[in-house]
Amino acid sequence: MLLALVGLLTLAPEAGAGRTANVAGLQVGLHARGLYRGTIDGIMGPATRRGVRVLQRRAGIPVDGIAGPQTRRALGRYGRHKYRGRMLHSGRRGWDVAALQFKLAWHGFPSGTLDGVFGSHTDAALRRFQRWAGLGADAVAGPATYRALARGRGHIPFGLLRPVQAPVGDRFGPRGRRFHPGIDMPASYGARVGAARGGRVVRAGWDSGGYGYLIVLRHRHHVRTFYAHLSHIGVHRGEHVRAGERIGRVGASGEATGPHLHFEVRRRGAAVNPLPALR
């Protein structure tokens, strides 16, 4: 049974030891059965094992907390297909779809709710990733896409200044059943926001997708920095700004529950964890 667990749940870590896409798929399956309410983080922690044990007791199979073949069968459609076990496309459902969503998110292409349903959001995220990876953007996850997802993720090739003098709250990574593509920095309303690096303003205005008042700067090496939920915008599109120059002020516009700066970095369209690059 232990060997079955190793074969089932071992994949290259997404962001630290013990975090895998197959465990994320298991968590989504447990959530669908009402047995897991934690974050879909890909970590086989106590809450995930507890959910597995409850499922096993209900199914009348040995209770060992290990997601082996019997446990997978007890999950129904969410346990039938392991990640990379079949071609995935629109309309598919299951453990492997949830694992694909998790892999796409960590590569910088989140698809909304991690739910194991291959719908329009997953279709769009997969197409964006395939274009980023130099593949045909057909929204079908097959061998070439799986190989690309097994390779390393994007990184920021230079250092960045902290855009606001504030601690980091929510970080890049899983948050509930979704994926946070940047970092949040809680600060007082109206606090100064500076450019993390010199660049050109390519967007400055209202964003209807939830970011509220948003500034986007373009830098070298296909990198863009995003400054969201602002209360004030102090730059105009096309303007060149220096590193550290004030570009706006902290607010709570858009889908924000309180004043903070959502800071996001994308390279060639892929969201990248900003923390390693921040000075």
N, C-alpha and C positions, 0 to 999 in steps of 0.2 A: 504493500500500500504506500509506503514511503517513496519507493521508486516511482510509483504512479504520480505522486505529488510533484516530485522533482521534474518529471517529464512534462507535466501539465503546466506548472506555474513558473518555470525558469525561462526568462528572456533577458536580453541585455537591459541593465537598469536604465530607467528614463531620466532620473535625476537623483542619484544616490542609491546606496545599496538597498535591496529589498523592494524597490518600486518597479512593478512590471505591468505591462498591458493586459496580460492574462488575469492577473489579480483584479485589475480594474473591471474586466469583463465579468468576473465572478461577483464582484460587489454590485454591479448593475443588475445581475440576475437575482441576487439576494434582495435588492431593493424592490424589484418588481414583485417579489413574493411577500413584501412587507417585513423582511427579516434583517434589513440593514438600513440605518438612517444616517450613517456617517458620511464623510467626504469621500468621493470616488477618487482615491489617491493612489491606488495600485499597491498599497502596503498591506501585507497579510498580518494585521494587528489583532488585538484582542476582540474588538467589535466584529471584525470579519469572521474570525474563528467562532465566535459565539453564534453568529447567524448560521454558519455551516452546521454547528451542533444542533441548533433548533430544527433546521431542515431535516437533518438525519433522524432525529427523534420522531418527527411527524411522519417521515417516510418509512419508519420501522427498519432502518438499516443501522449497522454499527456506528456508534457515536464516538468519533475520534477527532473531529475538527479538521479533517483532511479532505480536500476536494478531489477525491478519486472518481473512478468511473461510475460507481453507484450513485454518488452524490450528484454528479453531472446529470445522470438520467433523471434524478428527482427534481432537478431544476427545469425539466421540460425543454422547450425550445431554446432557453438561455444556456443550456449545457450541452447541446448536441454538437456544436462545431467550435473547435479550438481555433485560435488566431492562426491565420495562414493555411487553414485546412480546406478552403474553397475560394472560388472567385466571388467577390462581393460587388454588388451594384444596387441601384435604387430598388427599394421594395424588400430587401433582405432584412431579417431581424435576428438578434441573438447575441450570444457571448462574444463571438468574433467581431461583430459590428461594433460593439462597445469598445473592444480592444483597439480596433482601427480608429475609432473616434479619439481614444486616449492617445494613441501614437501621433495622430495628426495634430492634436493640441500641443503636445510637447515639441513638435517640430515647428510650431508657430502658426498653425492653422486650425484654431478651435472651431467647432461646428455647432455651438450652442449647448443644449442639454446633453449630457452623456447618458443616453437612454437605450442604446442598442438597436435603434431604429434607423435604417438607411433612408432618410428622407431628403428633402431639397437642401437643407443646410449642410448635411454631410456630403451630398453630391457637390455642392459649390466649394466646400473646403477641400475635398479631394482633388477637384480640378485645379484649384489654386496651387496645391502642393505639387501636383504632377507637372504643371508649368514651371514651378520653381526648380524642380528636380530635372528638367529637360526631357520629360516624357510626354507622350501623346496625352492630351487632357481629355480622356474619354470617360472619366468618372467610374472606371471599373478597376477594382483593386485585384490585381493578379500578381504573378511572380516579379515582374519588373518594379511594380509599386512597392511590394513587400521588401525587395532588396534595397530600394531607395530609402524606405523608412528604417531600415536596419543601420544605415550609415549615420554619421555624426550630424548634429544639428548646427544651425547657423550661430555665429558669434559676432561680437562687436570688436572691430579691429583697432580701436583706439580708446583712450580714457575719456570719461565724461565728468563734468562738474555736477554737483548736486543742484538741481534746479530750484529747490526751496530748502531753507534751513529748518528741517523738521525730521522727526524720526520716521522710519518706514513702518507702516501698518501692514495691510494685506500685501503679500508678496506674489511674485510670479509663480503660477502653478494652480493645482486643483483648489476649487473653492465650492464646497457643497457638491452639487451635481453638474457644475459648470467649470470653466477654466479661466483663470484671471490672466490676461495677456500682458500685464504690466505690473507696476507697484503703486500702492497708494501711500501718500505722505500727508497725514493729518496735520493741518496748520490752521492758524487763526484766519478768519475771513478777511480778505484784503492783503494777506501777506505777499511779499514780493516773490515773483517767479522769474528766474533768469534762464537764459539759454544754456543748455548743457554743453554746447559746443557751437563754434561759429558756423553759420550756414545761411541759407536763403529761405525766406518764408514762402511756402507753397500753399498754405491754407491759413486763413484767419477769419473765423466767424462762427456762426451757429451750426451745430451738427445735429441732425434730426435722429441719428441712430443711438442717442443716449449719452454722448460725450458732452452735450451742452456747448458752452463757448469753448472753442478748440483752436489751438495753434499747432501747425505742423511745420517743422523745419527740415530742409533737405541738406544733407552733408555729403562728404566724399564717401567712396566705396559703397554706394547704393544704400546708405543708411538714412533713415528718417526718424526724428524724435517727435513725440506727441505729448501735448500739454492740455489736459482736459478738465472740465468742470469749473472753468475760470469764471470770475466775476467781472473781469475787465480785460480787454485785449488792447495792448499798446503798440502793435506793429501792423503793417499792411502787407498784403500779398506782393511778392516781388522784391521786398526789402531785404537787404543783407544785414545780419546781426552778428555781433562779436560774442565770443564765449563769455558767459556771466552777465551779459547785458540784460536789463529788465525788459521782458516782453509782455508781461501780464500780471494779474493778481489772482490769488487763490479765491475760489468761490464754491458754490454747491449747485451749479447749474446742471441741467440734464438729469440723468438718473443717478443722483447723489443723495445720500441720506444726511450728509453734514459736510461742512467745509473741509476740503482736502484737494490735493493735486493727484490726479491719475497720470502717471508718467509711463510712457510706453515707447519702446524702440523697435523698429522693424528694419530688417535688412533684406533687400530684394522682395519685400512684401511679407516676409516671415517675422512674426513677433519673437523677440529674443529677450532673455532675462537681462535686465539692465544692471542688476546689483554687482556682478563681477567687474563692470567697467566704471562704476561710480568711484570717484576719489573721495 
